[in-house]
Amino acid sequence: MVESKGWNWKIVQGEKAEYWLEPSVESYYVLNRWKSEGKKELLDLGCGLGRHTILAAENGFNTKAFDLSENAIERAKEYSEKEGLNVEFKVGDMLELPYEDESLDCILCVNVISHTDTEGMKKVINELKRILKKDGECYMTLGSKETWGFKQEDWPLADPNTRIRMDEGPEKGIPHFYADYNLIKELFKDFIIEKVYQKEDFVERDGKVNSSYHYHLIVRK
């Protein structure tokens, strides 16, 4: 199993940081879904700069935020304090989550859970199952084997589903796990898969258009 490695958030500043303060479109849906179901105890797993942490806390959830990067946690904490929100922050590795068994109603995990290899993925999924209450849900994104990153032959393979990202930027040297539908069904066989779909995102920067494919999942314990 590869060693966990967090984003280098120290180099994400200015306009690049502003991009990572905007909540994902899907987060509004899942928070509304969970709010309507009366769910309260929420974990933002891999919170980064706090874009979903703040949104969840503003919507009345008892919010916990967790990340491997101390820099990210410090900045997210400053953000929450500026907004006058009460959030519990912790630094650590998602392979060993510091939360009690069956203590959470819902987990939000956007562009994070894929930052490991296949064995690490299995361990994270076991952790999700451990800390979720019965009928608790987790929304997450997973890198797809259809996306450009999995096809980068100059990125080393850690295992048949995982490449180590080698381009310059905050994710350099970080493992990226990629899935297909059959692998998702196998990995989450102990959960009820409520929703799963694949989406292509387009980003245009400096006149160049890049796209990436991710699976979006809602699983229930």
N, C-alpha and C positions, 0 to 999 in steps of 0.2 A: 504494500500500500504506500502511495506517495505521501510525502510530508505536506501538511496543510500550509498554505501560503496565502496571506491576505493581499488585497489590493494595495498598491502604493498610493494612498490617498494624498500624501504630502505633495505630489506633483499635480494634483487635480485642483486647480485654482482658477479664479476669474470666471470667464464665460463657461469654461468646461465644468466648473463646480455648479454654476447656475443650472446647467442642463440636468445635473443629478439631484437637484432640489425639487424638480417637478414630478409629482406622483404619476405613476403609470395610469393609463386609461382604465385598465381592468381593476385597479385597486378600488375605484369608486364603486364598482359593481359588487365586489366581494364584501366590502365593508358594509354596504347597504344590505346585502344578503344576510350577513351575520347579525347586524343590528336588528333586523326584522325578526330574527329567530331568538333574540334575547341573549345572545352570546356576549360575554363581558371580558373574560381573561384572554388577552391577545399578546402574542409574541411576534415582533418584527425580527425575523431571523436573517442576519446579514443586513443590518439596517443602513450601512453606509453613512451618508451625511444626514439621514433622518427624514427623508421625504415621506415615507409611509408611516414612520413613527409619529410624526406630527399630525398627519391626517387622521390616524387612528385615535390618538389622544383627543383631538378636537371633536371627534365624534362620540366621545364618552366611554371609550374602551379603557379598561385598566391595562395600560400598555407597558410591556417590557421590550427592551431593545438590546440586541446582541450582535457583536461583530468581532472578528479576529483582529481588526486594526484598532490600535489604541488611538491613533490620530482621528479616525472616523468617529469613534465613540466620543472623544473630547469635543469635536465640532458639532456632533448631533446633540450632545448634552447642552452646549452653549445655545444652540438653536431652540431647544425646548424651554430652557430657562428664559430666554428672550420672549417667548410666546406665553410664559406663565403657566406651563403645563407640567404635570407631575408624571414623570416617566422613570422607570427603573432601568438603569443601564448596566450592562456587564460585558467584559472582554473575555473571549475564550474561543475554543475550537468547537465547531459544530459537530465533530465526531463524539464529543462528550459534553452534552448540554447540562448546565448547572441548574436544572429545574426539577421539581419533585414529580414523581409518577402521577399521571392523570390530573395535572394541575392547570391545564390550559384548554380553553374552549376553541381557540382558533389560532392558526399560525400563517403568517404572510411571509413568503420567501420568493422574492423576485430577483432573478439573475444571480443566484447565490449557490443553490444546492448543487449545481453542476461543477463547482470548483473543487473537484476531487476526482478520484479514479473509480473504477467499478466496485472494488472492495470498500472504498470509503463511502460510496453511494449507499451500499447495503447497510453500512453501519449508521449513517445519518437517518435512513428510513426507519431503522429500528428505534433510534432515538425519538423520532417524531411519534411513532406508535406508543412509545413509553410515556411521553409527557402529555399526550392528548387525552382528554376525557372521552368517555364513551359518547359517540355521536359527534365528537369534535371534528373539525375540518381543517385541512391545510390547502392553501392555494399556492402553487409554485410554478415556475417556468423551468424548462429543461432544454438544453441545446439539442438541436435536431441533427441527425446524420445527413440531412439534406443541405445543411448550411455550409458556407464557404470554409469555415474554420476546420471542419473535419476533413476537408479535401486538401489541406495544406501539407503536402508531402515533406516539406522542409521543417515542419513541426514534429518533434519526436513523439512516437507512440509509447505511452506508458502501459497500455494494454489495448486490446482490440477496439475498445470504445472510448479511449481517452488520448488526447494529444496535449502536449505542453506548449502553451502559446509562446511564440518567440519574437513577435513584432514589438517594436518600441511602444511604451505606454504603461499605464498603471497595472496592466494585467500580465506584463512580461514575466515568464517563468511560472505562471500559474497553470495547474492542470485544468483541462476542460473535458468533462464527460459529455458524450453525445449519445442520444437514444433514438430508437424507432418505436413504432406502436407496440410491436410484439415484446420488445424489451421492457417497455413501460408496464405492460400487463403482468409480466413476470415479476418485476421488482415490487409492484404494489399489489401482489396477490392477496395479502392479508388486509387490504383496505377495500372499501367500496369506492370505485371510481365513479364519481358523480358527473364529471365533465372532462373531456380531453379533446383538444383541437390544436392544429398546427397553424401558425401565423407567420407571414413574411413581413418584416419591417424594413422600410427604406429610410436611409439617412443620407442627406446630401450635404457635403462639406467641401469647400474650396472647389466647387464645380464638378466634384466627383460623386457619383451615386453608389452607395454600398447597401447591400441588403443582407438580412440574416433571417434564418428560420428558427423558431422556438416552439416547443410544445407548451401549452398552458393546461394545467391540471387542477381540478378540485377533487381531493380524496377525503373520504370520511372513515373514521375508525368505527 
